[in-house]
């Protein structure tokens, strides 16, 4: 008997606008790099982009390029080149993929947009709130291009965010300004900074509202959709264009919710994803989950671009608080409480932890957190061993088998719960 035809999910219409936005972003950078019409600043993905936009820099995010290398499966060639140049295979594979691809003069921008190379920076600005690797990463390019580098060296394992944290980080941000003014050839306009912070705050609010629609049953979008649609929140926050896009996407998600349009047809189970995406296997993992009628309804990763602390009345202090409240910066107690709230909010039946080999700061399974959360929430957990970019760390067969066994466990738990309900 032939297998029944699988019903594909209803496509998200807004994706076409998102693709054009991202294309315009990269093409504008490429034009500026060629004709030097605008100064270009490189920034880490959760760095102080608002300051840079307020000074009229075009902003480029190498981590976004690293994710593109992973998603297009170009990463491993770059990783091998960087390893041969002395970069360890154990450090961030965004870094090694990106640096190695630059060494090989290769970029996914060529195929996607006809862009031959990444844009040369006039200045590099980092924030180590993710990890120290970003500072080393940007330092390579500072030496390569002979341009200045500046940044924030932030706190780690933060419990409650205090005024001490905020003032220390805000002070470092203020110290950047004279250098940035020299590179930009203009002074920082406080009103322009307030405007940019206002736009970023609105972007965060809209992106959060989009992700929150997945709390409904069935969820109108999933984690795999989120990793695509988060693009403007990463590379364009602080711009009106990003906010216009998320208003449109939010409207579409609300329509899907009202109409019962599901990201996964016949949704039976809902899970929470903690850790990085496996960029080169997004489609494969999405198909596995869809085939099991399981929706990844929420994730730590996609929510990392929600900055609720932004306040234009205190731009430096609110940026400092927002970029220090970031999940990856926090203590395990804070992280555990956050995941517990998310599991309850999105009615998740279980949690998947991705132990990303080269990204220990985004792997939260290594100090018994899954066991603690399983006991606390009475939900099962699964750990997938892979990597964000290095596909040598990924076993397709083992991953599929583990996910199938995990969903079977969810099914058994559901059956046991249903029997207890009937007996009552």
C-alpha positions in Angstrom: 0.0 0.0 0.0 1.5 3.4 -1.0 2.2 5.8 1.9 -0.4 8.6 2.2 0.7 11.9 0.7 2.2 14.2 3.2 0.4 17.5 3.5 2.8 20.4 3.3 2.2 23.3 5.8 0.7 26.5 4.5 3.6 28.7 3.5 4.2 32.0 5.4 3.5 34.7 2.8 5.6 37.4 4.5 8.8 35.4 3.7 9.0 37.1 0.3 9.1 40.5 1.9 11.7 39.3 4.4 13.9 38.0 1.5 13.8 41.4 -0.2 14.6 43.2 3.0 17.7 41.0 3.6 18.7 41.4 -0.1 18.4 45.2 0.2 20.5 45.1 3.4 23.4 43.3 1.8 23.3 45.1 -1.5 23.4 48.5 0.3 26.5 47.3 2.2 28.1 46.1 -1.0 27.5 49.5 -2.8 28.9 51.4 0.2 31.9 49.2 0.3 32.6 49.9 -3.4 31.9 53.6 -3.6 32.8 54.5 0.0 29.6 56.5 0.2 28.9 55.4 3.8 31.1 54.3 6.6 30.6 50.6 7.5 30.8 49.3 11.1 30.9 45.6 11.9 29.0 44.6 15.1 28.4 41.5 17.0 24.8 40.3 16.8 23.9 41.5 20.3 26.2 44.4 20.4 25.3 48.1 20.6 24.1 48.5 17.0 21.9 51.5 18.1 25.0 53.7 18.7 26.3 52.8 15.3 23.0 53.5 13.5 22.7 56.8 15.3 26.0 57.8 13.8 24.9 56.9 10.3 27.1 53.8 10.0 25.9 50.9 7.9 26.1 47.9 10.1 27.3 44.4 9.1 27.0 41.4 11.4 29.5 38.6 10.8 27.6 36.1 12.9 24.7 36.4 10.4 27.3 35.6 7.7 28.4 32.7 9.8 24.8 31.4 10.0 24.5 31.8 6.2 27.6 29.7 5.8 26.1 27.0 7.9 22.7 27.1 6.3 24.2 26.9 2.8 26.5 24.1 3.9 29.6 26.1 3.0 30.8 26.2 6.5 33.0 23.1 6.7 35.3 24.2 3.9 36.0 27.4 5.8 36.3 25.6 9.1 39.0 23.4 7.7 40.9 26.4 6.2 40.8 28.2 9.6 41.9 25.0 11.4 44.9 24.7 9.0 45.8 28.4 9.8 46.0 27.6 13.5 42.4 28.1 14.8 41.3 25.3 17.0 38.4 23.0 15.9 37.0 23.4 19.4 36.3 27.2 19.2 33.2 28.8 17.8 32.5 27.4 14.3 30.9 30.7 13.3 34.3 32.2 13.8 36.2 29.4 12.0 33.7 29.1 9.2 33.7 32.9 8.6 37.5 33.5 8.9 38.3 30.4 6.9 35.8 31.4 4.2 37.4 34.8 4.0 40.8 33.2 3.6 39.4 31.2 0.7 37.6 34.3 -0.7 34.3 32.5 -0.6 30.9 33.7 0.6 27.3 32.6 0.2 26.5 36.3 -0.6 27.8 35.5 -4.1 25.2 33.0 -5.0 22.4 34.7 -3.1 22.9 38.3 -4.2 25.8 38.4 -6.7 28.1 40.0 -4.1 31.7 38.9 -4.5 32.9 39.6 -1.0 32.0 40.7 2.5 32.1 44.5 3.0 35.4 46.0 4.3 34.9 47.6 7.7 35.9 51.1 8.8 35.6 50.0 12.5 34.7 46.9 14.4 32.6 46.9 17.5 32.1 43.8 19.7 30.3 42.8 22.9 31.6 39.8 24.8 28.1 39.1 26.3 28.0 36.0 24.1 31.5 34.8 24.5 35.2 35.8 24.3 35.4 34.3 20.8 33.7 37.4 19.2 36.6 39.6 20.4 39.2 37.3 19.0 37.2 37.0 15.8 36.9 40.7 15.3 40.6 41.2 16.3 41.6 39.0 13.3 39.8 41.3 10.9 41.1 44.4 12.7 44.6 43.2 11.9 43.7 42.0 8.4 42.1 45.3 7.4 44.1 47.7 9.5 41.1 49.3 11.1 40.3 50.2 14.7 38.4 47.9 17.1 36.5 48.7 20.2 34.0 47.0 22.4 32.4 46.0 25.6 33.9 43.4 27.9 30.9 42.3 29.9 29.9 40.2 32.9 29.2 36.5 32.8 27.0 34.3 34.9 24.9 37.2 36.1 22.1 36.7 38.6 20.0 39.8 39.2 21.2 42.6 37.0 22.3 45.4 39.3 23.1 49.1 38.9 26.8 48.1 39.2 26.5 45.9 36.0 24.5 48.6 34.2 26.8 51.5 35.0 29.9 49.5 34.1 28.6 48.4 30.7 27.1 51.8 30.0 30.4 53.4 30.8 32.2 51.2 28.3 29.6 52.2 25.7 30.2 55.9 26.3 33.9 55.4 26.0 33.5 54.0 22.5 31.9 57.3 21.3 35.0 59.4 20.7 36.6 56.8 18.5 33.4 56.2 16.6 33.0 59.9 16.1 36.5 60.1 14.6 35.8 57.3 12.2 32.3 58.6 11.3 33.5 62.2 10.9 30.5 63.4 12.9 29.4 63.7 16.5 26.8 61.5 18.1 23.4 63.3 18.1 21.5 62.4 21.3 18.2 62.9 19.6 19.2 60.4 16.9 20.3 57.9 19.5 17.0 58.2 21.3 15.2 57.6 18.0 17.2 54.5 17.2 16.7 53.1 20.6 12.9 53.7 20.2 12.9 51.9 16.9 14.8 48.9 18.5 12.4 48.8 21.4 9.5 48.6 18.9 11.3 45.9 16.9 11.7 43.8 20.1 8.0 44.3 21.0 6.8 43.2 17.6 9.2 40.2 17.3 8.1 39.0 20.8 4.5 39.3 19.8 5.2 37.2 16.6 6.9 34.5 18.6 4.1 34.6 21.3 1.5 33.6 18.8 3.0 30.0 19.0 1.5 29.8 22.5 -1.8 29.0 20.7 -2.9 25.5 19.6 -2.1 24.7 16.9 1.0 27.0 16.7 1.0 29.1 13.5 4.8 29.1 13.3 7.6 27.0 14.8 11.3 27.3 15.8 12.5 26.5 12.2 10.3 29.4 10.9 11.7 31.6 13.6 15.3 31.1 12.6 14.5 32.5 9.2 12.2 35.3 10.1 14.5 36.6 12.9 16.8 38.0 10.2 15.6 41.6 10.3 15.6 41.6 14.1 19.3 40.7 14.0 20.6 42.8 11.2 18.1 45.7 10.9 16.9 46.4 14.4 16.8 50.2 14.9 15.3 50.8 11.5 11.8 51.6 10.4 12.0 48.9 7.7 12.4 46.1 10.3 9.4 47.3 12.3 7.3 47.5 9.1 8.2 43.9 8.3 7.3 42.6 11.8 3.9 44.4 11.8 3.1 42.6 8.5 4.3 39.2 9.9 2.4 39.7 13.1 -0.8 40.4 11.2 -0.3 37.2 9.2 0.4 35.1 12.3 -2.8 36.5 14.0 -4.7 35.6 10.8 -3.3 32.1 10.9 -4.2 31.8 14.6 -7.8 32.8 14.0 -8.0 30.5 11.0 -6.4 27.5 12.8 -3.5 27.4 10.3 -0.8 25.2 11.7 2.9 25.2 11.3 2.7 21.4 11.7 -0.4 19.8 10.3 -2.2 17.6 12.9 0.0 18.9 15.8 0.1 16.4 18.6 3.1 17.3 20.7 4.9 20.6 21.5 8.5 20.9 22.5 10.9 23.7 23.6 14.3 24.0 22.0 17.3 25.2 24.0 20.6 26.0 22.3 21.8 26.9 18.9 20.2 25.8 15.6 22.0 23.1 13.6 22.1 25.5 10.6 23.0 22.9 7.9 20.2 20.6 9.0 17.2 22.9 9.6 15.1 21.4 6.8 16.0 17.9 7.8 15.1 18.5 11.5 11.9 20.3 10.6 10.8 17.4 8.4 11.5 14.9 11.2 9.4 16.9 13.7 6.6 17.5 11.2 6.5 13.8 10.3 6.0 13.1 14.0 3.3 15.8 14.2 5.5 17.6 16.7 5.9 21.4 16.8 9.0 23.1 18.2 6.9 25.9 19.6 9.5 28.1 21.3 13.3 28.4 21.7 15.9 30.2 23.7 17.7 31.2 20.5 14.9 33.1 18.7 13.9 34.9 21.9 17.5 36.2 22.2 16.6 39.2 20.1 13.9 40.5 22.4 15.3 43.4 24.4 12.5 44.7 26.7 14.8 47.1 28.7 15.3 49.6 25.8 14.3 53.1 27.0 15.0 56.1 24.8 15.0 58.3 27.9 18.1 56.5 29.1 19.7 55.2 26.0 23.1 54.1 27.3 21.8 52.7 30.6 18.9 50.8 28.9 21.2 49.4 26.2 23.6 48.2 28.9 20.7 46.6 30.8 19.2 45.0 27.7 22.5 43.5 26.6 23.2 42.3 30.1 19.8 40.7 30.7 20.5 38.5 27.7 19.9 34.8 28.4 23.4 33.7 27.6 24.9 36.1 30.1 22.9 34.9 33.0 23.5 32.4 35.8 22.2 28.9 35.6 19.5 29.7 38.2 18.2 32.5 36.1 18.4 30.4 32.9 16.6 27.5 34.6 13.7 29.7 35.8 13.4 31.3 32.3 13.1 27.9 30.6 10.6 26.8 33.2 8.4 29.8 32.5 8.7 29.3 28.7 7.8 25.6 28.9 4.6 26.5 30.9 3.8 29.5 28.7 4.0 27.5 25.5 2.5 24.3 27.0 5.5 22.3 25.9 5.4 18.6 26.5 9.2 18.2 26.6 12.5 20.0 26.1 15.3 19.4 23.6 18.7 20.6 24.5 21.3 21.0 21.7 24.8 20.4 23.0 26.7 22.4 20.3 30.3 21.2 20.4 31.9 24.5 19.6 29.4 26.8 21.4 29.6 25.8 25.1 28.1 29.2 26.2 24.9 28.2 24.4 24.9 24.6 25.6 22.9 24.4 28.8 22.8 20.7 29.3 26.3 20.2 30.7 25.7 20.9 34.4 22.6 18.8 35.0 20.1 21.4 34.1 18.0 18.9 32.0 17.7 16.7 35.0 16.7 19.5 37.3 14.1 20.8 34.9 12.7 17.4 34.2 12.2 16.8 37.9 10.8 20.3 38.4 8.4 20.4 35.5 7.6 16.7 35.2 8.5 16.7 31.5 11.0 14.6 29.6 14.2 16.1 28.1 16.4 15.1 25.2 20.0 16.1 24.4 21.1 16.3 20.8 24.8 16.3 20.2 25.8 18.3 17.2 27.1 21.8 16.3 25.8 25.0 15.0 28.0 24.9 11.8 30.4 21.9 11.9 28.4 19.1 10.3 31.2 16.6 11.2 29.6 16.7 14.6 26.2 15.7 13.4 24.9 12.1 13.0 21.7 12.1 10.9 20.7 8.5 11.8 21.4 8.9 15.6 19.6 12.3 15.7 16.5 10.9 14.0 16.4 7.8 16.2 16.7 9.9 19.3 14.0 12.3 18.3 11.7 9.4 17.4 12.3 7.7 20.7 11.7 11.0 22.5 8.4 11.6 20.8 7.4 8.0 21.6 8.1 8.8 25.2 5.9 11.9 25.0 3.2 9.7 23.5 3.5 7.2 26.4 3.3 10.0 28.9 0.2 11.4 27.2 -1.4 7.9 27.3 -0.6 7.5 31.0 -2.1 11.0 31.7 -5.2 10.2 29.7 -5.7 6.9 31.6 -5.3 8.7 35.0 -7.9 11.3 33.9 -10.4 8.6 32.9 -9.9 6.8 36.2 -10.7 10.0 38.1 
